[in-house]
Amino acid sequence: MSMQSGVLRQGPEKPAGQPVSSQAPPSRGQPAAIRADHVSLVMTAGAGGDPPKEILRDITLSVGRGEVVSLIGPSGCGKTTFLNTVAGLEEGYEGSLEVLGDRPSAGRAEVGYAMSRDALLPWRTASRNVELGLEARKMAKKERRELARDALERVGLGDHLDSYRAQLSQGMRQRVALARTLVGNPSLLLLDEPFAALDAQTRVLMQEHLARVLTEYRGAVLLVTHDIPEAIVMSDRVLVFSQRPAHVSKEFTVDVPRPRSIVKMRSSSAFASLQDRIWSELAQGEEGR
């Protein structure tokens, strides 16, 4: 299925219901940005006396440097929990997990994390919101202003440096949040449904903005989404998580070179075919609940 001199293709078939080991392609001898080997996680009982819950089971995957990988799966299956584990926000997992060569730990400057809500501070301008993390690192004012300006220009907001949150559309706010995540030039981006709060039209426009940014970005990206089309157009690989306890049930490869045209991808028969196969995999998981 040819498209833009690329191919949309499904990963190798695996036995139904069995965890898939999903490995990044070789990256010129560089270690993977994320490497998980048989990672499992059980949430202990809470204050209300609820029994322990097994969230993740035997997850083996890797994300290569310069690669964009999406996680998609049923609501509540553990996608965000896995993202938080990679970010160092969840502890107590079993198995082996390396993030940029080390154990996960919260607050690492080389790991950027963007959530579904922009979380901009309304009393700060767009530029000063982007500077927030740089201030925490005690960076000099002149340097952080220059970096914030550059980051906002990269997402198309160079003319809105002094605008406040109330003066920006929802799409613009998400772009400011993206600039804030990118400003420190992290080696790994963790994106947790960054466009979930947007209407359909704005969401596609934001995907176009992010696709352009990723053309120049050299780090790794792990994206959590419920949107199958978004997973396809953004990613080099799409990993389907099963129902909880989550494991990787299937891998799909999106072999389309960058820069990409989101509109052209969405209008192709190859895109529709892959979307149907991913949906079929998700539907099988729902039937097995």
Phi and psi in degrees as GROMACS dihedral restraints (atoms count N, CA, C in turn):
[ dihedral_restraints ]
;  ai    aj    ak    al  type     phi  dphi    fc
    3     4     5     6     1   -84.6    20    10
    4     5     6     7     1   141.4    20    10
    6     7     8     9     1  -160.4    20    10
    7     8     9    10     1   121.3    20    10
    9    10    11    12     1    52.1    20    10
   10    11    12    13     1    43.1    20    10
   12    13    14    15     1    59.9    20    10
   13    14    15    16     1    21.2    20    10
   15    16    17    18     1  -129.3    20    10
   16    17    18    19     1  -179.3    20    10
   18    19    20    21     1  -135.5    20    10
   19    20    21    22     1   135.7    20    10
   21    22    23    24     1   -96.2    20    10
   22    23    24    25     1   120.3    20    10
   24    25    26    27     1  -142.3    20    10
   25    26    27    28     1   154.8    20    10
   27    28    29    30     1   -89.3    20    10
   28    29    30    31     1   144.8    20    10
   30    31    32    33     1   -67.5    20    10
   31    32    33    34     1   174.1    20    10
   33    34    35    36     1   -61.6    20    10
   34    35    36    37     1   144.5    20    10
   36    37    38    39     1   -67.1    20    10
   37    38    39    40     1   142.2    20    10
   39    40    41    42     1  -127.9    20    10
   40    41    42    43     1   156.5    20    10
   42    43    44    45     1   -57.5    20    10
   43    44    45    46     1   138.6    20    10
   45    46    47    48     1   -58.4    20    10
   46    47    48    49     1   134.4    20    10
   48    49    50    51     1    81.7    20    10
   49    50    51    52     1    -2.6    20    10
   51    52    53    54     1   -97.9    20    10
   52    53    54    55     1   142.0    20    10
   54    55    56    57     1   -61.3    20    10
   55    56    57    58     1   141.7    20    10
   57    58    59    60     1  -102.4    20    10
   58    59    60    61     1   137.0    20    10
   60    61    62    63     1   -89.8    20    10
   61    62    63    64     1   113.7    20    10
   63    64    65    66     1  -109.1    20    10
   64    65    66    67     1   113.5    20    10
   66    67    68    69     1  -114.8    20    10
   67    68    69    70     1   140.4    20    10
   69    70    71    72     1   -68.9    20    10
   70    71    72    73     1   150.2    20    10
   72    73    74    75     1   -66.6    20    10
   73    74    75    76     1   156.5    20    10
   75    76    77    78     1   -55.8    20    10
   76    77    78    79     1   141.3    20    10
   78    79    80    81     1  -124.9    20    10
   79    80    81    82     1    64.6    20    10
   81    82    83    84     1    51.6    20    10
   82    83    84    85     1    41.9    20    10
   84    85    86    87     1    81.3    20    10
   85    86    87    88     1    -4.2    20    10
   87    88    89    90     1   -79.2    20    10
   88    89    90    91     1   144.2    20    10
   90    91    92    93     1   -67.7    20    10
   91    92    93    94     1   155.1    20    10
   93    94    95    96     1   -63.9    20    10
   94    95    96    97     1   149.2    20    10
   96    97    98    99     1   -69.6    20    10
   97    98    99   100     1   -38.9    20    10
   99   100   101   102     1  -129.1    20    10
  100   101   102   103     1   131.4    20    10
  102   103   104   105     1  -137.1    20    10
  103   104   105   106     1   112.6    20    10
  105   106   107   108     1  -112.9    20    10
  106   107   108   109     1   127.8    20    10
  108   109   110   111     1  -123.0    20    10
  109   110   111   112     1   108.4    20    10
  111   112   113   114     1    54.8    20    10
  112   113   114   115     1    48.6    20    10
  114   115   116   117     1   -82.6    20    10
  115   116   117   118     1   128.2    20    10
  117   118   119   120     1  -131.2    20    10
  118   119   120   121     1   154.1    20    10
  120   121   122   123     1  -147.9    20    10
  121   122   123   124     1   129.1    20    10
  123   124   125   126     1  -117.5    20    10
  124   125   126   127     1   125.0    20    10
  126   127   128   129     1   -81.0    20    10
  127   128   129   130     1   127.0    20    10
  129   130   131   132     1   -73.8    20    10
  130   131   132   133     1   166.9    20    10
  132   133   134   135     1   -61.1    20    10
  133   134   135   136     1   139.2    20    10
  135   136   137   138     1   -86.7    20    10
  136   137   138   139     1  -172.7    20    10
  138   139   140   141     1   -64.4    20    10
  139   140   141   142     1   -25.8    20    10
  141   142   143   144     1   -80.9    20    10
  142   143   144   145     1     1.0    20    10
  144   145   146   147     1    82.3    20    10
  145   146   147   148     1    15.6    20    10
  147   148   149   150     1   -64.5    20    10
  148   149   150   151     1   146.6    20    10
  150   151   152   153     1   -68.7    20    10
  151   152   153   154     1   157.3    20    10
  153   154   155   156     1   -57.0    20    10
  154   155   156   157     1   146.5    20    10
  156   157   158   159     1  -120.9    20    10
  157   158   159   160     1   127.8    20    10
  159   160   161   162     1   -83.0    20    10
  160   161   162   163     1   115.9    20    10
  162   163   164   165     1   -98.7    20    10
  163   164   165   166     1   -47.4    20    10
  165   166   167   168     1  -119.8    20    10
  166   167   168   169     1   141.4    20    10
  168   169   170   171     1  -138.5    20    10
  169   170   171   172     1   113.1    20    10
  171   172   173   174     1    58.0    20    10
  172   173   174   175     1    49.3    20    10
  174   175   176   177     1   -85.7    20    10
  175   176   177   178     1   121.2    20    10
  177   178   179   180     1  -124.9    20    10
  178   179   180   181     1   115.5    20    10
  180   181   182   183     1  -159.9    20    10
  181   182   183   184     1   165.7    20    10
  183   184   185   186     1  -144.6    20    10
  184   185   186   187     1   155.3    20    10
  186   187   188   189     1  -126.7    20    10
  187   188   189   190     1   121.4    20    10
  189   190   191   192     1   -81.2    20    10
  190   191   192   193     1   160.9    20    10
  192   193   194   195     1   -63.1    20    10
  193   194   195   196     1   133.0    20    10
  195   196   197   198     1    79.0    20    10
  196   197   198   199     1     8.0    20    10
  198   199   200   201     1  -106.2    20    10
  199   200   201   202     1   145.7    20    10
  201   202   203   204     1  -111.6    20    10
  202   203   204   205     1   119.4    20    10
  204   205   206   207     1  -123.5    20    10
  205   206   207   208     1   133.3    20    10
  207   208   209   210     1  -106.2    20    10
  208   209   210   211     1   143.9    20    10
  210   211   212   213     1  -108.8    20    10
  211   212   213   214     1   126.3    20    10
  213   214   215   216     1  -133.4    20    10
  214   215   216   217     1   146.9    20    10
  216   217   218   219     1   176.2    20    10
  217   218   219   220     1   176.9    20    10
  219   220   221   222     1   -60.4    20    10
  220   221   222   223     1   153.4    20    10
  222   223   224   225     1   -59.5    20    10
  223   224   225   226     1   135.5    20    10
  225   226   227   228     1    77.0    20    10
  226   227   228   229     1    12.7    20    10
  228   229   230   231     1   -81.3    20    10
  229   230   231   232     1   -19.5    20    10
  231   232   233   234     1   124.2    20    10
  232   233   234   235     1     9.8    20    10
  234   235   236   237     1   -61.7    20    10
  235   236   237   238     1   -51.5    20    10
  237   238   239   240     1   -67.2    20    10
  238   239   240   241     1   -34.1    20    10
  240   241   242   243     1   -61.3    20    10
  241   242   243   244     1   -42.0    20    10
  243   244   245   246     1   -65.2    20    10
  244   245   246   247     1   -41.8    20    10
  246   247   248   249     1   -59.8    20    10
  247   248   249   250     1   -43.8    20    10
  249   250   251   252     1   -65.1    20    10
  250   251   252   253     1   -33.5    20    10
  252   253   254   255     1   -65.7    20    10
  253   254   255   256     1   -42.2    20    10
  255   256   257   258     1   -62.0    20    10
  256   257   258   259     1   -37.9    20    10
  258   259   260   261     1   -75.8    20    10
  259   260   261   262     1    -7.1    20    10
  261   262   263   264     1    85.0    20    10
  262   263   264   265     1    14.8    20    10
  264   265   266   267     1   -93.8    20    10
  265   266   267   268     1   -12.7    20    10
  267   268   269   270     1  -120.6    20    10
  268   269   270   271     1   131.9    20    10
  270   271   272   273     1  -118.2    20    10
  271   272   273   274     1   175.1    20    10
  273   274   275   276     1    86.8    20    10
  274   275   276   277     1    11.1    20    10
  276   277   278   279     1   -75.9    20    10
  277   278   279   280     1   158.6    20    10
  279   280   281   282     1  -108.9    20    10
  280   281   282   283     1   157.3    20    10
  282   283   284   285     1    97.8    20    10
  283   284   285   286     1  -168.6    20    10
  285   286   287   288     1  -114.7    20    10
  286   287   288   289     1   132.2    20    10
  288   289   290   291     1  -140.0    20    10
  289   290   291   292     1   120.7    20    10
  291   292   293   294     1  -118.8    20    10
  292   293   294   295     1   134.7    20    10
  294   295   296   297     1  -125.5    20    10
  295   296   297   298     1   112.4    20    10
  297   298   299   300     1    53.6    20    10
  298   299   300   301     1    39.7    20    10
  300   301   302   303     1    87.1    20    10
  301   302   303   304     1    -3.4    20    10
  303   304   305   306     1  -130.3    20    10
  304   305   306   307     1   169.9    20    10
  306   307   308   309     1   -65.1    20    10
  307   308   309   310     1   149.2    20    10
  309   310   311   312     1   -60.2    20    10
  310   311   312   313     1   141.1    20    10
  312   313   314   315     1  -151.1    20    10
  313   314   315   316     1   142.3    20    10
  315   316   317   318     1   -72.3    20    10
  316   317   318   319     1   148.5    20    10
  318   319   320   321     1    81.0    20    10
  319   320   321   322     1    15.6    20    10
  321   322   323   324     1   -72.6    20    10
  322   323   324   325     1   132.1    20    10
  324   325   326   327     1   -64.9    20    10
  325   326   327   328     1   -27.6    20    10
  327   328   329   330     1   -84.8    20    10
  328   329   330   331     1     2.6    20    10
  330   331   332   333     1  -119.4    20    10
  331   332   333   334     1   118.8    20    10
  333   334   335   336     1  -102.8    20    10
  334   335   336   337     1   140.9    20    10
  336   337   338   339     1  -131.3    20    10
  337   338   339   340     1   119.9    20    10
  339   340   341   342     1  -118.3    20    10
  340   341   342   343     1   134.0    20    10
  342   343   344   345     1  -106.5    20    10
  343   344   345   346     1   178.5    20    10
  345   346   347   348     1   -69.6    20    10
  346   347   348   349     1   -28.3    20    10
  348   349   350   351     1   -99.3    20    10
  349   350   351   352     1   143.5    20    10
  351   352   353   354     1   -68.6    20    10
  352   353   354   355     1   -31.1    20    10
  354   355   356   357     1    54.8    20    10
  355   356   357   358     1    34.2    20    10
  357   358   359   360     1   -75.7    20    10
  358   359   360   361     1   145.5    20    10
  360   361   362   363     1   -82.8    20    10
  361   362   363   364     1   119.3    20    10
  363   364   365   366     1   -66.5    20    10
  364   365   366   367     1   -20.4    20    10
  366   367   368   369     1   -89.2    20    10
  367   368   369   370     1     0.0    20    10
  369   370   371   372     1  -109.5    20    10
  370   371   372   373     1   147.0    20    10
  372   373   374   375     1   -71.0    20    10
  373   374   375   376     1   170.4    20    10
  375   376   377   378     1   -56.6    20    10
  376   377   378   379     1   -45.5    20    10
  378   379   380   381     1   -61.2    20    10
  379   380   381   382     1   -44.1    20    10
  381   382   383   384     1   -72.9    20    10
  382   383   384   385     1   -27.3    20    10
  384   385   386   387     1   -65.2    20    10
  385   386   387   388     1   -41.6    20    10
  387   388   389   390     1   -65.9    20    10
  388   389   390   391     1   -32.2    20    10
  390   391   392   393     1   -73.8    20    10
  391   392   393   394     1   -12.3    20    10
  393   394   395   396     1   -53.9    20    10
  394   395   396   397     1   -50.1    20    10
  396   397   398   399     1   -65.3    20    10
  397   398   399   400     1   -33.1    20    10
  399   400   401   402     1   -69.2    20    10
  400   401   402   403     1   -34.0    20    10
  402   403   404   405     1   -62.9    20    10
  403   404   405   406     1   -41.2    20    10
  405   406   407   408     1   -62.8    20    10
  406   407   408   409     1   -25.3    20    10
  408   409   410   411     1   -89.1    20    10
  409   410   411   412     1     5.8    20    10
  411   412   413   414     1    65.1    20    10
  412   413   414   415     1    32.0    20    10
  414   415   416   417     1   -73.8    20    10
  415   416   417   418     1   145.8    20    10
  417   418   419   420     1   -61.2    20    10
  418   419   420   421     1   145.0    20    10
  420   421   422   423     1   -57.4    20    10
  421   422   423   424     1   -45.2    20    10
  423   424   425   426     1   -63.1    20    10
  424   425   426   427     1   -42.7    20    10
  426   427   428   429     1   -66.7    20    10
  427   428   429   430     1   -43.3    20    10
  429   430   431   432     1   -69.9    20    10
  430   431   432   433     1   -32.2    20    10
  432   433   434   435     1   -64.2    20    10
  433   434   435   436     1   -41.7    20    10
  435   436   437   438     1   -65.9    20    10
  436   437   438   439     1   -41.4    20    10
  438   439   440   441     1   -66.9    20    10
  439   440   441   442     1   -39.5    20    10
  441   442   443   444     1   -64.6    20    10
  442   443   444   445     1   -42.3    20    10
  444   445   446   447     1   -61.0    20    10
  445   446   447   448     1   -44.7    20    10
  447   448   449   450     1   -62.8    20    10
  448   449   450   451     1   -42.4    20    10
  450   451   452   453     1   -64.6    20    10
  451   452   453   454     1   -41.0    20    10
  453   454   455   456     1   -69.4    20    10
  454   455   456   457     1   -34.6    20    10
  456   457   458   459     1   -65.7    20    10
  457   458   459   460     1   -35.0    20    10
  459   460   461   462     1   -64.5    20    10
  460   461   462   463     1   -28.6    20    10
  462   463   464   465     1  -102.3    20    10
  463   464   465   466     1    15.2    20    10
  465   466   467   468     1    80.4    20    10
  466   467   468   469     1    23.5    20    10
  468   469   470   471     1  -121.5    20    10
  469   470   471   472     1    31.5    20    10
  471   472   473   474     1   -63.7    20    10
  472   473   474   475     1   -20.8    20    10
  474   475   476   477     1   -93.2    20    10
  475   476   477   478     1     6.7    20    10
  477   478   479   480     1  -125.8    20    10
  478   479   480   481     1    29.8    20    10
  480   481   482   483     1   -59.1    20    10
  481   482   483   484     1   -36.7    20    10
  483   484   485   486     1  -102.0    20    10
  484   485   486   487     1    12.0    20    10
  486   487   488   489     1   -82.1    20    10
  487   488   489   490     1   143.7    20    10
  489   490   491   492     1   -92.0    20    10
  490   491   492   493     1   165.5    20    10
  492   493   494   495     1   -53.3    20    10
  493   494   495   496     1   -43.6    20    10
  495   496   497   498     1   -65.1    20    10
  496   497   498   499     1   -18.4    20    10
  498   499   500   501     1   -92.7    20    10
  499   500   501   502     1     0.0    20    10
  501   502   503   504     1  -111.4    20    10
  502   503   504   505     1   144.9    20    10
  504   505   506   507     1   -70.3    20    10
  505   506   507   508     1   167.9    20    10
  507   508   509   510     1   -61.7    20    10
  508   509   510   511     1   -39.2    20    10
  510   511   512   513     1   -63.8    20    10
  511   512   513   514     1   -40.1    20    10
  513   514   515   516     1   -64.5    20    10
  514   515   516   517     1   -39.5    20    10
  516   517   518   519     1   -61.3    20    10
  517   518   519   520     1   -40.7    20    10
  519   520   521   522     1   -66.0    20    10
  520   521   522   523     1   -33.3    20    10
  522   523   524   525     1   -69.4    20    10
  523   524   525   526     1   -36.6    20    10
  525   526   527   528     1   -62.4    20    10
  526   527   528   529     1   -43.5    20    10
  528   529   530   531     1   -61.7    20    10
  529   530   531   532     1   -39.0    20    10
  531   532   533   534     1   -65.0    20    10
  532   533   534   535     1   -42.1    20    10
  534   535   536   537     1   -61.0    20    10
  535   536   537   538     1   -40.2    20    10
  537   538   539   540     1   -61.7    20    10
  538   539   540   541     1   -36.1    20    10
  540   541   542   543     1   -72.7    20    10
  541   542   543   544     1   -34.1    20    10
  543   544   545   546     1   -86.5    20    10
  544   545   546   547     1   -17.3    20    10
  546   547   548   549     1   -61.1    20    10
  547   548   549   550     1   -32.6    20    10
  549   550   551   552     1   -85.6    20    10
  550   551   552   553     1     7.4    20    10
  552   553   554   555     1    52.2    20    10
  553   554   555   556     1    56.3    20    10
  555   556   557   558     1   -67.0    20    10
  556   557   558   559     1   153.9    20    10
  558   559   560   561     1   -82.3    20    10
  559   560   561   562     1   -15.6    20    10
  561   562   563   564     1  -140.3    20    10
  562   563   564   565     1   130.1    20    10
  564   565   566   567     1  -109.2    20    10
  565   566   567   568     1   127.4    20    10
  567   568   569   570     1  -110.9    20    10
  568   569   570   571     1   117.5    20    10
  570   571   572   573     1  -119.6    20    10
  571   572   573   574     1   114.0    20    10
  573   574   575   576     1  -104.0    20    10
  574   575   576   577     1    92.8    20    10
  576   577   578   579     1    46.1    20    10
  577   578   579   580     1    57.5    20    10
  579   580   581   582     1   -65.5    20    10
  580   581   582   583     1   -17.6    20    10
  582   583   584   585     1  -113.8    20    10
  583   584   585   586     1    13.1    20    10
  585   586   587   588     1   -62.7    20    10
  586   587   588   589     1   -29.8    20    10
  588   589   590   591     1   -84.8    20    10
  589   590   591   592     1    -0.3    20    10
  591   592   593   594     1   -94.9    20    10
  592   593   594   595     1   153.8    20    10
  594   595   596   597     1   -70.9    20    10
  595   596   597   598     1   166.5    20    10
  597   598   599   600     1   -59.4    20    10
  598   599   600   601     1   -43.6    20    10
  600   601   602   603     1   -66.8    20    10
  601   602   603   604     1   -46.9    20    10
  603   604   605   606     1   -63.8    20    10
  604   605   606   607     1   -34.3    20    10
  606   607   608   609     1   -61.9    20    10
  607   608   609   610     1   -44.3    20    10
  609   610   611   612     1   -64.2    20    10
  610   611   612   613     1   -40.9    20    10
  612   613   614   615     1   -62.5    20    10
  613   614   615   616     1   -40.1    20    10
  615   616   617   618     1   -66.6    20    10
  616   617   618   619     1   -35.7    20    10
  618   619   620   621     1   -61.9    20    10
  619   620   621   622     1   -39.8    20    10
  621   622   623   624     1   -62.1    20    10
  622   623   624   625     1   -44.1    20    10
  624   625   626   627     1   -61.2    20    10
  625   626   627   628     1   -47.8    20    10
  627   628   629   630     1   -64.9    20    10
  628   629   630   631     1   -39.1    20    10
  630   631   632   633     1   -60.1    20    10
  631   632   633   634     1   -39.1    20    10
  633   634   635   636     1   -67.7    20    10
  634   635   636   637     1   -41.4    20    10
  636   637   638   639     1   -62.1    20    10
  637   638   639   640     1   -42.3    20    10
  639   640   641   642     1   -69.6    20    10
  640   641   642   643     1   -20.1    20    10
  642   643   644   645     1   -61.5    20    10
  643   644   645   646     1   -33.8    20    10
  645   646   647   648     1   -97.4    20    10
  646   647   648   649     1   -18.0    20    10
  648   649   650   651     1   -74.1    20    10
  649   650   651   652     1   136.3    20    10
  651   652   653   654     1  -108.4    20    10
  652   653   654   655     1    -0.3    20    10
  654   655   656   657     1   -86.9    20    10
  655   656   657   658     1  -171.8    20    10
  657   658   659   660     1  -100.7    20    10
  658   659   660   661     1   151.4    20    10
  660   661   662   663     1  -131.4    20    10
  661   662   663   664     1   131.1    20    10
  663   664   665   666     1  -119.4    20    10
  664   665   666   667     1   115.4    20    10
  666   667   668   669     1  -113.9    20    10
  667   668   669   670     1   126.6    20    10
  669   670   671   672     1   -99.0    20    10
  670   671   672   673     1   130.6    20    10
  672   673   674   675     1  -152.3    20    10
  673   674   675   676     1   155.2    20    10
  675   676   677   678     1  -100.4    20    10
  676   677   678   679     1    -3.7    20    10
  678   679   680   681     1   -97.4    20    10
  679   680   681   682     1   109.0    20    10
  681   682   683   684     1   -60.6    20    10
  682   683   684   685     1   -48.6    20    10
  684   685   686   687     1   -57.0    20    10
  685   686   687   688     1   -40.4    20    10
  687   688   689   690     1   -62.2    20    10
  688   689   690   691     1   -43.1    20    10
  690   691   692   693     1   -59.7    20    10
  691   692   693   694     1   -41.3    20    10
  693   694   695   696     1   -68.8    20    10
  694   695   696   697     1   -50.2    20    10
  696   697   698   699     1   -71.4    20    10
  697   698   699   700     1   -25.3    20    10
  699   700   701   702     1   -86.9    20    10
  700   701   702   703     1   -21.6    20    10
  702   703   704   705     1  -112.0    20    10
  703   704   705   706     1   158.9    20    10
  705   706   707   708     1   -90.1    20    10
  706   707   708   709     1   -31.9    20    10
  708   709   710   711     1  -140.6    20    10
  709   710   711   712     1   146.2    20    10
  711   712   713   714     1  -118.2    20    10
  712   713   714   715     1   123.7    20    10
  714   715   716   717     1  -108.4    20    10
  715   716   717   718     1   126.7    20    10
  717   718   719   720     1   -95.2    20    10
  718   719   720   721     1   123.2    20    10
  720   721   722   723     1   -88.8    20    10
  721   722   723   724     1   143.5    20    10
  723   724   725   726     1   -78.6    20    10
  724   725   726   727     1   177.7    20    10
  726   727   728   729     1   -60.0    20    10
  727   728   729   730     1   158.8    20    10
  729   730   731   732     1   -66.7    20    10
  730   731   732   733     1   138.1    20    10
  732   733   734   735     1   -71.9    20    10
  733   734   735   736     1   130.5    20    10
  735   736   737   738     1   -73.9    20    10
  736   737   738   739     1   138.2    20    10
  738   739   740   741     1  -140.1    20    10
  739   740   741   742     1   166.8    20    10
  741   742   743   744     1   -78.5    20    10
  742   743   744   745     1   113.0    20    10
  744   745   746   747     1   -91.4    20    10
  745   746   747   748     1   -25.4    20    10
  747   748   749   750     1  -159.9    20    10
  748   749   750   751     1   150.0    20    10
  750   751   752   753     1  -121.2    20    10
  751   752   753   754     1   136.5    20    10
  753   754   755   756     1  -124.0    20    10
  754   755   756   757     1   136.2    20    10
  756   757   758   759     1  -103.3    20    10
  757   758   759   760     1   133.7    20    10
  759   760   761   762     1  -111.0    20    10
  760   761   762   763     1    92.6    20    10
  762   763   764   765     1   -94.1    20    10
  763   764   765   766     1    69.3    20    10
  765   766   767   768     1  -124.9    20    10
  766   767   768   769     1   125.0    20    10
  768   769   770   771     1   -68.2    20    10
  769   770   771   772     1   157.1    20    10
  771   772   773   774     1  -103.0    20    10
  772   773   774   775     1   149.7    20    10
  774   775   776   777     1   -71.6    20    10
  775   776   777   778     1   149.1    20    10
  777   778   779   780     1  -110.5    20    10
  778   779   780   781     1   148.4    20    10
  780   781   782   783     1   -99.1    20    10
  781   782   783   784     1   111.2    20    10
  783   784   785   786     1   -61.0    20    10
  784   785   786   787     1   -42.0    20    10
  786   787   788   789     1   -63.1    20    10
  787   788   789   790     1   -44.4    20    10
  789   790   791   792     1   -65.6    20    10
  790   791   792   793     1   -40.7    20    10
  792   793   794   795     1   -60.6    20    10
  793   794   795   796     1   -46.4    20    10
  795   796   797   798     1   -65.5    20    10
  796   797   798   799     1   -25.6    20    10
  798   799   800   801     1   -91.5    20    10
  799   800   801   802     1     0.8    20    10
  801   802   803   804     1   -87.2    20    10
  802   803   804   805     1   151.6    20    10
  804   805   806   807     1   -67.0    20    10
  805   806   807   808     1   -31.5    20    10
  807   808   809   810     1   -64.2    20    10
  808   809   810   811     1   -39.8    20    10
  810   811   812   813     1   -61.4    20    10
  811   812   813   814     1   -47.0    20    10
  813   814   815   816     1   -61.6    20    10
  814   815   816   817     1   -39.1    20    10
  816   817   818   819     1   -64.8    20    10
  817   818   819   820     1   -45.1    20    10
  819   820   821   822     1   -67.7    20    10
  820   821   822   823     1   -38.7    20    10
  822   823   824   825     1   -59.6    20    10
  823   824   825   826     1   -41.5    20    10
  825   826   827   828     1   -63.8    20    10
  826   827   828   829     1   -39.1    20    10
  828   829   830   831     1   -70.2    20    10
  829   830   831   832     1   -38.9    20    10
  831   832   833   834     1   -66.4    20    10
  832   833   834   835     1   -42.9    20    10
  834   835   836   837     1   -61.8    20    10
  835   836   837   838     1   -39.2    20    10
  837   838   839   840     1   -61.0    20    10
  838   839   840   841     1   -40.6    20    10
  840   841   842   843     1   -64.7    20    10
  841   842   843   844     1   -41.8    20    10
  843   844   845   846     1   -65.3    20    10
  844   845   846   847     1   -41.0    20    10
  846   847   848   849     1   -64.0    20    10
  847   848   849   850     1   -37.5    20    10
  849   850   851   852     1   -62.0    20    10
  850   851   852   853     1   -38.4    20    10
  852   853   854   855     1   -64.4    20    10
  853   854   855   856     1   -38.9    20    10
  855   856   857   858     1   -65.4    20    10
  856   857   858   859     1   -39.2    20    10
  858   859   860   861     1   -66.2    20    10
  859   860   861   862     1   -25.8    20    10
  861   862   863   864     1   -86.8    20    10
  862   863   864   865     1     5.6    20    10
